[in-house]
Structures are given as C-alpha cells and as structure tokens.
Amino acid sequence: MDSKPSTAALCWMNQRSLPSQRRALRHPAAEFELICAEGAVNARRINQEQKMKAAMSRTLRRRILGASLLTALLMCTGSVVGAVPVAKRVVHNSGISRSAIENLQRWVSSGHDAWCLNAQLVASAELRHLAPEFAGDQYDLAALPLETRSHAATRVVYTYHSLDGRTSYRITMRRYRWLQAIAGNASSIVWVPAKTEVISNE
C-alpha cells in the first residue's frame, strides 16, 4: 500500500501551516479623524506663515515709507536753506575826531547849518555818502526811514531800505553831552553819525 500523502492532503496542510497574509483593515471613522487632524495642523501652519508674511510686509512698507519721507524732508530743507538769502553786514565806526566835532558845534552855535540839530536830516546826509542810489530824485522817494529804533535824548537809530529791498542801511546818531559846554544847552547839541551798518542780502 502506498503511504505517500495525497495531493489534496498536502494542499490542506500547506494552507493551515502558512500564516495569514491579510492586512488588518483600519476602521473608516479612525482614518477620517486622522485625516482631519492632519488637515487642521496644516491649516494652522499655513495661517501662521501667512501672518508672518503679512507682518514682514507691513514692516517693510513702513520702512520704505519712512525712508521716502526722510528723503523728501531733507530735500525740502535743503531747498529752503538754499532759498534763504545770506545777509552780509559791513560796519563802519565814525572816524570823526573829538576836535572836529567840537569845531562843528562851534560852527552851528554861531548860527550856521542849523539842520545839524535835526537827527533825521543828519542821518539822511550820511546816507547820501553811503548809497548813491538815494541821491537826487530817488532820494526824495525814500527820504523817510522805514524803521526808527532807540529814540532817546542822546541816541537814535534810523534804518533805510533800498528801493529793490536788497540792502538796508542802519545809521546810529549820537548827541555827546560833553558838547553842552560849547552849545549852552542840551537841545543845541549837534547830532553826529557814530556808526553805520550796511546789510546786503545776496
């Protein structure tokens, strides 16, 4: 009798001896929850990245705007500074000696050139020497000073302006009390130009 197992028996034994090759199936609800969790994480990450990009964009725009405003301000400041004229001042102190002033006082006290007792007339005569434009007919147009300062018994300052407005002439007039001994009283003391200033705007 043949003891060799049958083919059917071998197939049945092989099927029992082999481990199960089947993959365990995942529950549909658990798989759906996992997908939702991954999606939420990705959404939060994308949202954070968008917020960071927006913040960086706002910062960049502010820096660009600040730089533009600063540049415009510097340009405007430079143009304003360039538009302001530079004033040039030349000061002349009177070179008249005391003896010359005393001789003038004696001359006026003897009845000559009474206009030397008027501070404005003396200042106008001094202005003719400083600026030829005030001579002749033009001098009559600007005869009155536009500004009077420090009007006192012994000191007065007149400021004249040229017709084009570019130059100003400031004349300081003095009445020296040491002339009273010659003049006799304070109102008879002559006015003398003590200082002149020429201020030009270029």
Backbone torsions as a table, in degrees:
resi	resn	phi	psi	omega
1	MET	NA	136.4	-177.5
2	ASP	-81.6	123.2	-179.1
3	SER	-93.0	2.6	-179.2
4	LYS	-67.9	130.1	-178.9
5	PRO	-66.6	152.3	-179.0
6	SER	-75.4	161.5	-179.9
7	THR	-64.4	-36.2	179.4
8	ALA	-64.7	-38.0	179.8
9	ALA	-67.9	-41.1	179.5
10	LEU	-63.0	-41.1	178.9
11	CYS	-62.7	-38.6	-178.9
12	TRP	-69.5	-37.1	179.8
13	MET	-69.5	-41.2	179.6
14	ASN	-63.3	-37.8	179.3
15	GLN	-66.4	-32.3	-179.2
16	ARG	-79.9	-32.1	-176.5
17	SER	-80.3	-25.0	-178.0
18	LEU	-77.9	135.4	177.0
19	PRO	-69.7	156.3	-178.7
20	SER	-68.1	127.7	-178.5
21	GLN	-94.5	1.9	-176.0
22	ARG	-72.9	142.0	177.6
23	ARG	-86.5	135.9	179.5
24	ALA	-68.1	128.5	-179.7
25	LEU	-79.7	139.4	177.9
26	ARG	-88.1	144.7	-179.4
27	HIS	-68.0	134.4	-177.1
28	PRO	-57.9	-36.7	-179.1
29	ALA	-67.5	-40.4	179.3
30	ALA	-66.4	-40.9	178.7
31	GLU	-64.2	-38.1	178.3
32	PHE	-65.0	-41.3	178.1
33	GLU	-62.8	-39.7	179.0
34	LEU	-64.3	-42.5	179.2
35	ILE	-63.7	-41.4	179.6
36	CYS	-65.0	-39.8	-179.9
37	ALA	-65.2	-43.5	178.3
38	GLU	-63.2	-39.7	178.8
39	GLY	-64.4	-39.4	179.0
40	ALA	-65.5	-40.7	178.5
41	VAL	-63.3	-45.2	179.0
42	ASN	-63.4	-38.1	179.7
43	ALA	-65.2	-42.5	178.1
44	ARG	-63.3	-41.7	-179.8
45	ARG	-64.4	-42.9	179.0
46	ILE	-65.1	-39.7	179.1
47	ASN	-63.2	-42.9	178.1
48	GLN	-63.7	-42.0	178.6
49	GLU	-63.1	-40.5	178.9
50	GLN	-65.6	-40.0	177.6
51	LYS	-63.5	-42.2	178.4
52	MET	-63.1	-42.1	178.7
53	LYS	-64.5	-40.2	179.1
54	ALA	-64.9	-41.9	178.9
55	ALA	-64.3	-43.1	178.3
56	MET	-64.1	-38.3	178.7
57	SER	-64.8	-43.1	177.8
58	ARG	-62.7	-42.7	178.5
59	THR	-62.3	-42.4	179.4
60	LEU	-64.2	-42.6	178.5
61	ARG	-62.8	-40.8	178.4
62	ARG	-62.9	-42.3	179.8
63	ARG	-64.6	-42.0	178.8
64	ILE	-64.8	-41.9	178.7
65	LEU	-64.2	-42.8	178.4
66	GLY	-62.4	-42.8	178.3
67	ALA	-64.1	-39.5	179.0
68	SER	-65.2	-43.8	178.8
69	LEU	-63.9	-41.2	179.0
70	LEU	-63.4	-41.4	178.3
71	THR	-63.3	-44.4	178.9
72	ALA	-63.3	-39.9	179.3
73	LEU	-64.4	-42.8	178.7
74	LEU	-64.0	-39.3	179.2
75	MET	-66.9	-42.0	179.4
76	CYS	-66.2	-40.8	179.5
77	THR	-62.8	-42.2	178.8
78	GLY	-63.4	-40.0	179.8
79	SER	-68.8	-37.3	178.6
80	VAL	-66.9	-43.7	178.9
81	VAL	-63.0	-39.0	179.0
82	GLY	-69.1	-26.3	-178.5
83	ALA	-80.4	-21.3	-179.4
84	VAL	-75.2	123.3	-179.9
85	PRO	-68.8	146.5	178.9
86	VAL	-89.9	123.5	-178.1
87	ALA	-84.4	132.0	176.9
88	LYS	-113.8	124.0	-175.0
89	ARG	-115.4	129.0	176.3
90	VAL	-121.8	122.5	-176.2
91	VAL	-109.5	132.4	176.5
92	HIS	-122.3	118.9	173.5
93	ASN	-87.0	146.7	-176.8
94	SER	-62.7	132.5	177.8
95	GLY	-99.6	14.5	-179.2
96	ILE	-76.7	128.6	-179.1
97	SER	-77.9	162.8	179.7
98	ARG	-63.8	-38.6	-179.6
99	SER	-65.5	-36.4	177.9
100	ALA	-66.5	-38.4	179.2
101	ILE	-67.7	-39.3	178.0
102	GLU	-64.3	-39.8	177.2
103	ASN	-64.4	-39.6	176.3
104	LEU	-62.1	-40.9	-180.0
105	GLN	-63.9	-40.5	178.5
106	ARG	-64.5	-40.7	179.8
107	TRP	-61.4	-46.0	-179.7
108	VAL	-69.8	-38.7	-179.4
109	SER	-66.8	-22.6	178.0
110	SER	-84.7	3.0	173.9
111	GLY	106.3	13.2	-179.5
112	HIS	-109.7	150.2	173.1
113	ASP	46.4	61.2	-179.5
114	ALA	-66.7	-16.5	179.1
115	TRP	-64.0	-17.6	177.8
116	CYS	-68.5	-9.9	176.5
117	LEU	-87.0	-3.3	179.3
118	ASN	-107.6	115.2	-174.7
119	ALA	-61.2	-39.8	-176.7
120	GLN	-69.1	-37.9	178.8
121	LEU	-67.5	-38.7	177.6
122	VAL	-66.3	-40.8	178.4
123	ALA	-64.0	-38.7	178.8
124	SER	-65.2	-39.2	177.3
125	ALA	-65.0	-38.3	177.3
126	GLU	-66.0	-35.5	179.1
127	LEU	-64.6	-34.6	177.9
128	ARG	-61.6	-35.0	178.1
129	HIS	-72.9	-32.7	-178.2
130	LEU	-76.8	-42.4	-172.7
131	ALA	-132.1	109.7	178.7
132	PRO	-62.0	-22.3	-178.2
133	GLU	-65.1	-20.3	179.5
134	PHE	-89.5	4.9	178.9
135	ALA	-86.3	155.9	175.9
136	GLY	71.0	-143.1	-175.8
137	ASP	-65.9	-35.9	179.4
138	GLN	-63.6	-32.1	179.0
139	TYR	-63.5	-36.4	178.9
140	ASP	-65.6	-31.2	-179.5
141	LEU	-70.1	-30.7	-177.6
142	ALA	-119.7	36.1	-175.3
143	ALA	-68.3	-37.7	-176.6
144	LEU	-85.6	134.6	178.0
145	PRO	-68.8	145.4	179.0
146	LEU	-84.0	-11.9	-177.7
147	GLU	-148.5	134.6	176.3
148	THR	-128.5	126.3	-178.6
149	ARG	-130.3	158.7	174.8
150	SER	51.7	48.5	179.2
151	HIS	-80.6	104.0	-179.6
152	ALA	-130.6	-179.7	-177.4
153	ALA	-67.0	-29.1	-175.9
154	THR	-121.9	0.6	-177.3
155	ARG	-151.1	134.8	175.3
156	VAL	-149.6	144.5	-178.1
157	VAL	-121.6	125.9	177.2
158	TYR	-112.2	140.5	176.2
159	THR	-123.7	120.8	177.7
160	TYR	-107.3	149.6	178.9
161	HIS	-121.8	139.7	178.3
162	SER	-67.3	161.9	-176.8
163	LEU	-65.6	-29.5	179.3
164	ASP	-87.5	-4.6	176.9
165	GLY	77.9	6.3	-177.2
166	ARG	-89.1	-21.8	-174.5
167	THR	-130.3	139.1	175.2
168	SER	-121.9	145.9	-179.6
169	TYR	-123.8	119.3	-179.3
170	ARG	-111.2	120.8	-175.8
171	ILE	-118.9	123.3	178.1
172	THR	-99.6	120.9	-179.0
173	MET	-103.7	141.8	179.4
174	ARG	-129.4	148.3	171.8
175	ARG	-121.3	109.6	-173.6
176	TYR	-85.0	127.8	-176.8
177	ARG	-67.7	-23.5	-179.0
178	TRP	-71.9	-3.4	174.1
179	LEU	-88.6	-6.0	-175.8
180	GLN	-64.9	-29.2	178.6
181	ALA	-62.8	-31.4	178.5
182	ILE	-87.2	-41.1	-175.5
183	ALA	-73.6	-30.1	-179.3
184	GLY	98.0	-37.3	177.2
185	ASN	-152.3	166.7	-173.2
186	ALA	-66.6	-35.4	-177.7
187	SER	-72.8	-12.3	-180.0
188	SER	-98.5	6.4	179.2
189	ILE	-80.1	137.3	-178.7
190	VAL	-74.6	154.4	173.9
191	TRP	-94.9	137.4	-177.4
192	VAL	-129.6	134.2	174.9
193	PRO	-68.9	120.1	-178.3
194	ALA	-95.2	-33.7	-177.8
195	LYS	-153.6	141.3	175.3
196	THR	-127.1	143.5	178.0
197	GLU	-128.7	132.0	176.3
198	VAL	-112.1	117.2	-176.7
199	ILE	-115.0	112.9	-178.9
200	SER	-114.8	137.4	177.6
201	ASN	-103.0	112.9	-176.4
202	GLU	-105.1	NA	NA
